[in-house]
């Protein structure tokens, strides 16, 4: 709601409040209050109507001047009592005292000034009633003191309740902000861990490439030396052709991977390929994981980087199967016309959290750098990992 609409709504409510207090004051003057009617009390006349209006009109500005409004309505009540009207119960001061107590903010204390005004008007009211009745107004004391005390108590309770609600709302807002900060902090931490896992895997890839290129360069040196020592031109030409082919293959691997890597540190482990698959399966079998291997398609060389990536992915997949599975795993290798597909399926028990680990991030990073893809997920009580890796000569 806009500020203008809010101000208009408050003005209408204040006008309705003033009208209600005016009507109630007229009714009490005309028919009397809770105390028995006095024979000498004045009836409702023009002066009584004017004083009742003076007791009600200040409510139009009570939000800005609550203490002044109470003073004005209290003064009108004192005049009514002093002039002999049946004023044992006047609505104006009661409502004004409630609003004065309820509208007070926490940082605005109940001051000596406020106490003096309330007590002074109450004493003045009793004095006016005693003057008009020519006796101490014992009944008026009861019927005035109790409503004033109840109004003040109700106003204080309303103020405390409003402050409690405001505090609870502020706590809810603070809790929501803290939860949002925690969520953002957790998201940043997860992203940091993911980037770290990607960087670590790229370091391993860089190490594999480093070793592969080093091996190729050593072969190039050997072939070049052999060509230099050969006496026949035909033998030298064959050696140089072998050197050229090996150099082209090595450059292709470098162009493919080094362009995707930004930084890396060497790692001690030497690169491995699917030639070591039997050793890998035997190792996991000795550790308690029963691995079943299936091969389809025409087996063929994958190329250095693809071969190493396939081995690393299979190595991590079997490690995950041994850690989270039930003791068995099915490995399927499929050699198609343009790409190599690797699938590892193993049963799992309970809730699997493997998708949150760094191993899956690293495997997917390897497949992506080679122009392939990797998917993994759980379904029907089994966890299935599927990797697709293009052959070296078909890689982008």
C-alpha positions as CSV (number, residue, x, y, z in Angstrom):
1,X,0.0,0.0,0.0
2,X,1.3,3.5,-0.9
3,X,2.0,6.2,1.6
4,X,-0.9,8.3,0.3
5,X,-3.3,5.4,0.6
6,X,-2.1,4.6,4.1
7,X,-2.5,8.2,5.2
8,X,-6.0,8.3,3.8
9,X,-7.0,5.1,5.5
10,X,-5.7,6.3,8.9
11,X,-7.6,9.6,8.5
12,X,-10.8,7.7,7.9
13,X,-10.2,5.5,10.9
14,X,-9.5,8.5,13.1
15,X,-12.6,10.3,11.9
16,X,-14.7,7.2,12.7
17,X,-13.1,7.0,16.1
18,X,-13.9,10.6,16.9
19,X,-17.5,10.1,15.7
20,X,-17.9,7.0,17.9
21,X,-16.5,8.7,21.0
22,X,-18.8,11.7,20.4
23,X,-21.9,9.5,20.0
24,X,-21.0,7.5,23.0
25,X,-20.5,10.6,25.2
26,X,-23.8,12.0,24.1
27,X,-25.6,8.7,25.0
28,X,-23.9,8.6,28.5
29,X,-24.9,12.3,29.2
30,X,-28.5,11.7,28.1
31,X,-29.1,8.4,29.8
32,X,-26.5,8.4,32.6
33,X,-23.6,6.1,33.4
34,X,-23.3,3.1,35.6
35,X,-23.8,5.2,38.7
36,X,-27.4,6.0,39.9
37,X,-28.7,9.2,38.3
38,X,-28.5,12.3,40.6
39,X,-31.6,14.5,40.9
40,X,-29.6,17.7,40.5
41,X,-27.6,16.5,37.5
42,X,-28.0,18.6,34.3
43,X,-29.6,16.9,31.3
44,X,-28.2,16.9,27.7
45,X,-28.2,20.6,26.5
46,X,-26.2,22.7,24.1
47,X,-23.3,23.2,26.5
48,X,-23.1,19.5,27.1
49,X,-23.1,18.8,23.4
50,X,-20.3,21.3,22.9
51,X,-18.2,19.8,25.7
52,X,-18.8,16.3,24.3
53,X,-17.6,17.5,20.9
54,X,-14.5,19.0,22.6
55,X,-13.9,15.6,24.2
56,X,-14.2,13.8,20.8
57,X,-12.7,16.1,18.2
58,X,-9.1,15.9,19.3
59,X,-9.0,12.2,18.2
60,X,-8.6,13.4,14.7
61,X,-4.9,14.2,15.5
62,X,-4.2,11.7,18.2
63,X,-1.4,9.9,16.2
64,X,0.7,13.1,16.2
65,X,-0.2,14.5,19.7
66,X,-1.3,11.6,21.9
67,X,-0.6,13.3,25.2
68,X,-2.1,16.6,24.1
69,X,-5.3,14.7,23.0
70,X,-5.6,13.1,26.4
71,X,-5.1,16.5,28.1
72,X,-7.9,18.0,25.9
73,X,-10.4,15.2,26.4
74,X,-9.6,15.1,30.2
75,X,-10.1,18.8,30.5
76,X,-13.5,18.5,28.8
77,X,-14.4,15.7,31.3
78,X,-13.3,17.9,34.2
79,X,-15.6,20.7,32.9
80,X,-18.5,18.4,32.5
81,X,-18.1,17.1,36.1
82,X,-17.6,20.6,37.5
83,X,-20.7,21.9,35.8
84,X,-22.9,19.2,37.3
85,X,-23.4,16.9,34.4
86,X,-23.8,13.1,35.0
87,X,-20.1,12.5,34.1
88,X,-19.2,9.4,36.1
89,X,-18.0,7.7,32.9
90,X,-16.7,9.8,30.1
91,X,-15.4,7.9,27.0
92,X,-13.0,10.6,25.8
93,X,-10.3,10.3,28.5
94,X,-10.6,6.5,28.7
95,X,-10.0,6.0,25.0
96,X,-7.3,8.7,24.9
97,X,-5.4,7.1,27.8
98,X,-5.5,3.7,26.1
99,X,-4.2,5.2,22.8
100,X,-1.5,7.1,24.8
101,X,-0.2,3.9,26.4
102,X,-0.6,1.7,23.3
103,X,0.9,4.1,20.8
104,X,4.1,4.7,22.8
105,X,7.2,3.4,21.1
106,X,9.8,1.4,23.0
107,X,12.4,4.1,22.7
108,X,10.0,6.7,24.1
109,X,9.7,6.0,27.9
110,X,6.8,6.8,30.1
111,X,8.0,10.1,31.6
112,X,7.3,12.1,34.7
113,X,5.4,14.6,32.5
114,X,3.0,12.0,31.3
115,X,2.4,10.7,34.8
116,X,1.8,14.3,36.0
117,X,-0.7,15.0,33.3
118,X,-2.7,11.8,33.9
119,X,-2.7,12.1,37.7
120,X,-3.4,15.9,37.6
121,X,-6.4,15.5,35.3
122,X,-7.7,12.6,37.4
123,X,-7.5,14.7,40.6
124,X,-9.0,17.7,38.8
125,X,-11.9,15.5,37.7
126,X,-12.5,14.4,41.3
127,X,-12.3,18.0,42.5
128,X,-14.8,19.2,39.8
129,X,-17.2,16.4,40.7
130,X,-16.9,17.2,44.5
131,X,-17.6,20.8,43.8
132,X,-20.7,20.1,41.7
133,X,-22.1,17.5,44.2
134,X,-20.9,19.4,47.3
135,X,-19.5,16.1,48.7
136,X,-16.7,13.6,48.1
137,X,-17.7,11.6,44.9
138,X,-17.0,8.1,46.2
139,X,-19.1,6.4,43.5
140,X,-17.6,8.6,40.9
141,X,-14.1,7.7,42.2
142,X,-14.8,4.0,41.6
143,X,-16.5,4.4,38.2
144,X,-13.7,6.7,37.0
145,X,-10.6,5.1,38.5
146,X,-11.3,1.6,37.3
147,X,-11.9,2.4,33.6
148,X,-8.8,4.7,33.6
149,X,-6.7,2.0,35.1
150,X,-8.1,-0.7,32.8
151,X,-7.4,1.6,29.8
152,X,-3.8,2.2,30.8
153,X,-3.2,-1.5,31.4
154,X,-4.8,-2.6,28.1
155,X,-2.8,0.0,26.3
156,X,0.4,-1.2,27.8
157,X,-0.4,-4.8,27.0
158,X,-1.2,-3.8,23.4
159,X,2.1,-2.0,23.1
160,X,4.0,-5.0,24.5
161,X,2.2,-7.4,22.2
162,X,3.0,-5.2,19.2
163,X,6.7,-5.1,20.1
164,X,6.8,-8.8,20.5
165,X,5.2,-9.3,17.1
166,X,7.7,-6.9,15.6
167,X,10.6,-8.7,17.3
168,X,9.4,-12.0,16.1
169,X,9.1,-10.7,12.5
170,X,12.5,-9.3,12.7
171,X,13.9,-12.6,14.0
172,X,12.2,-14.3,11.1
173,X,13.7,-11.9,8.6
174,X,17.1,-12.3,10.3
175,X,16.8,-16.1,10.2
176,X,15.8,-16.0,6.5
177,X,18.8,-13.8,5.7
178,X,21.1,-16.0,7.7
179,X,19.7,-19.1,5.9
180,X,20.3,-17.3,2.5
181,X,23.8,-16.5,3.5
182,X,24.5,-20.1,4.5
183,X,23.0,-21.3,1.3
184,X,25.2,-18.9,-0.7
185,X,28.2,-19.9,1.4
186,X,27.5,-23.6,0.8
187,X,27.0,-23.0,-2.9
188,X,30.3,-21.2,-3.1
189,X,32.1,-24.0,-1.2
190,X,30.6,-26.6,-3.4
191,X,31.7,-24.6,-6.5
192,X,35.1,-24.3,-5.0
193,X,35.4,-28.0,-4.4
194,X,34.1,-28.7,-7.9
195,X,36.7,-26.4,-9.5
196,X,39.4,-28.0,-7.3
197,X,38.4,-31.5,-8.4
198,X,38.5,-30.4,-12.0
199,X,41.9,-28.8,-11.5
200,X,43.2,-31.9,-9.8
201,X,42.0,-34.1,-12.6
202,X,43.5,-31.9,-15.3
203,X,46.8,-32.1,-13.4
204,X,46.6,-35.9,-13.8
205,X,45.7,-35.6,-17.5
206,X,48.6,-33.2,-18.0
207,X,50.9,-35.8,-16.3
208,X,49.6,-38.5,-18.5
209,X,50.2,-36.4,-21.6
210,X,53.6,-35.4,-20.3
211,X,54.7,-39.0,-20.0
212,X,53.1,-40.0,-23.4
213,X,54.8,-37.2,-25.2
214,X,58.1,-37.9,-23.5
215,X,57.9,-41.6,-24.6
216,X,57.0,-40.5,-28.2
217,X,59.9,-38.1,-28.3
218,X,62.3,-40.8,-27.1
219,X,61.1,-43.0,-29.9
220,X,61.6,-40.2,-32.4
221,X,65.1,-39.7,-31.2
222,X,65.8,-43.5,-31.6
223,X,64.3,-43.6,-35.1
224,X,66.1,-40.5,-36.2
225,X,69.4,-42.0,-34.9
226,X,68.7,-45.2,-36.7
227,X,68.0,-43.3,-39.9
228,X,71.3,-41.5,-39.6
229,X,73.2,-44.8,-39.2
230,X,71.5,-46.6,-42.0
231,X,73.6,-46.9,-45.2
232,X,70.8,-47.7,-47.6
233,X,68.6,-44.8,-48.8
234,X,65.5,-47.0,-48.7
235,X,66.0,-48.0,-45.0
236,X,66.6,-44.4,-44.0
237,X,63.4,-43.3,-45.8
238,X,61.3,-45.9,-43.9
239,X,62.8,-44.8,-40.6
240,X,62.1,-41.2,-41.4
241,X,58.5,-42.0,-42.4
242,X,58.0,-43.7,-39.1
243,X,59.4,-40.7,-37.3
244,X,57.0,-38.4,-39.2
245,X,54.0,-40.5,-38.4
246,X,54.9,-40.7,-34.7
247,X,55.5,-36.9,-34.6
248,X,52.2,-36.2,-36.3
249,X,50.4,-38.4,-33.8
250,X,52.1,-36.8,-30.8
251,X,51.3,-33.3,-32.1
252,X,47.7,-34.2,-32.5
253,X,47.5,-35.4,-28.9
254,X,49.2,-32.2,-27.7
255,X,46.8,-30.0,-29.8
256,X,43.8,-31.8,-28.3
257,X,44.6,-31.7,-24.6
258,X,47.1,-29.0,-23.9
259,X,44.8,-26.4,-25.5
260,X,42.2,-27.4,-22.9
261,X,44.5,-27.3,-19.9
262,X,45.6,-24.1,-18.1
263,X,47.9,-25.3,-15.4
264,X,49.1,-28.5,-13.8
265,X,51.7,-30.1,-11.6
266,X,53.4,-33.4,-12.3
267,X,52.2,-36.5,-10.5
268,X,54.2,-39.6,-9.7
269,X,51.9,-42.2,-11.2
270,X,52.8,-43.4,-14.7
271,X,50.0,-43.4,-17.4
272,X,48.2,-46.6,-17.9
273,X,45.8,-47.9,-20.6
274,X,43.4,-50.7,-21.3
275,X,46.3,-53.0,-21.8
276,X,46.4,-53.1,-18.0
277,X,42.7,-53.9,-17.7
278,X,43.3,-57.5,-16.6
279,X,45.6,-56.3,-13.9
280,X,43.1,-53.8,-12.7
281,X,40.3,-56.4,-12.5
282,X,42.5,-58.8,-10.7
283,X,43.4,-56.2,-8.2
284,X,39.8,-55.4,-7.4
285,X,39.0,-59.1,-7.3
286,X,41.6,-59.6,-4.7
287,X,40.0,-56.8,-2.7
288,X,36.6,-58.5,-2.8
289,X,34.9,-57.0,-5.9
290,X,33.7,-59.6,-8.4
291,X,34.0,-58.0,-11.9
292,X,32.3,-59.5,-15.0
293,X,33.8,-58.2,-18.3
294,X,31.9,-58.1,-21.6
295,X,33.4,-56.8,-24.9
296,X,31.5,-56.1,-28.1
297,X,32.7,-54.8,-31.5
298,X,36.1,-55.1,-33.1
299,X,38.8,-54.3,-30.7
300,X,41.2,-51.6,-31.9
301,X,43.8,-49.2,-30.6
302,X,42.2,-46.2,-29.0
303,X,45.1,-43.7,-29.2
304,X,47.3,-42.6,-26.3
305,X,45.1,-40.0,-24.6
306,X,41.8,-41.9,-25.2
307,X,43.3,-45.1,-23.9
308,X,44.6,-43.5,-20.8
309,X,41.2,-41.7,-20.2
310,X,39.3,-44.9,-20.6
311,X,41.6,-46.6,-18.1
312,X,41.3,-43.8,-15.6
313,X,37.5,-43.7,-15.9
314,X,37.2,-47.5,-15.5
315,X,39.6,-47.4,-12.5
316,X,37.5,-44.7,-10.7
317,X,34.2,-46.4,-11.6
318,X,35.4,-49.8,-10.1
319,X,36.7,-48.0,-7.0
320,X,33.2,-46.4,-6.6
321,X,31.6,-49.8,-7.1
322,X,33.7,-51.4,-4.5
323,X,33.1,-48.6,-2.0
324,X,29.3,-48.1,-2.5
325,X,28.1,-51.4,-4.2
326,X,27.3,-54.9,-3.0
327,X,30.4,-56.6,-4.2
328,X,29.7,-57.2,-7.9
329,X,30.2,-55.0,-11.0
330,X,29.5,-55.5,-14.7
331,X,32.0,-53.9,-17.2
332,X,30.9,-53.5,-20.8
333,X,33.3,-52.3,-23.5
334,X,31.8,-51.5,-26.9
335,X,34.0,-50.7,-29.9
336,X,31.8,-48.9,-32.5
337,X,32.8,-47.4,-35.8
338,X,33.7,-44.0,-34.5
339,X,33.9,-44.2,-30.7
340,X,34.6,-46.3,-27.7
341,X,31.8,-46.8,-25.1
342,X,32.4,-47.9,-21.5
343,X,29.6,-48.9,-19.2
344,X,30.0,-50.0,-15.5
345,X,26.9,-51.2,-13.7
346,X,26.8,-52.4,-10.1
347,X,23.9,-53.0,-7.5
348,X,23.7,-50.6,-4.6
349,X,22.0,-50.7,-1.2
350,X,20.4,-47.8,0.6
351,X,20.8,-44.1,-0.5
352,X,23.7,-43.5,-2.9
353,X,25.6,-40.3,-2.6
354,X,28.1,-41.0,-5.3
355,X,27.0,-38.2,-7.6
356,X,28.3,-35.7,-5.1
357,X,31.9,-36.9,-5.1
358,X,35.0,-35.5,-6.8
359,X,35.6,-38.8,-8.7
360,X,32.6,-38.3,-11.0
361,X,33.6,-34.7,-11.7
362,X,37.1,-35.9,-12.7
363,X,35.7,-38.7,-14.9
364,X,33.3,-36.3,-16.7
365,X,36.2,-33.8,-17.1
366,X,38.3,-36.4,-18.8
367,X,35.5,-37.4,-21.2
368,X,34.7,-33.8,-22.0
369,X,38.2,-32.8,-22.8
370,X,38.4,-35.7,-25.4
371,X,35.2,-34.6,-27.1
372,X,33.1,-37.3,-25.5
373,X,30.5,-37.5,-22.7
374,X,29.8,-39.2,-19.4
375,X,26.5,-39.9,-17.6
376,X,25.9,-41.6,-14.3
377,X,22.9,-42.2,-12.1
378,X,21.0,-44.7,-10.0
379,X,17.9,-46.6,-11.1
380,X,16.1,-49.8,-10.1
381,X,18.6,-50.5,-7.3
382,X,21.7,-50.3,-9.5
383,X,24.2,-47.6,-10.3
384,X,25.1,-47.2,-14.0
385,X,28.0,-45.2,-15.4
386,X,28.3,-44.7,-19.2
387,X,31.2,-43.0,-20.9
388,X,31.6,-42.3,-24.6
389,X,35.1,-41.5,-26.0
390,X,35.9,-40.8,-29.7
391,X,38.8,-42.6,-31.2
392,X,42.0,-40.6,-31.6
393,X,41.6,-39.9,-35.4
394,X,37.9,-38.9,-34.9
395,X,38.4,-36.6,-32.1
396,X,37.5,-32.9,-32.6
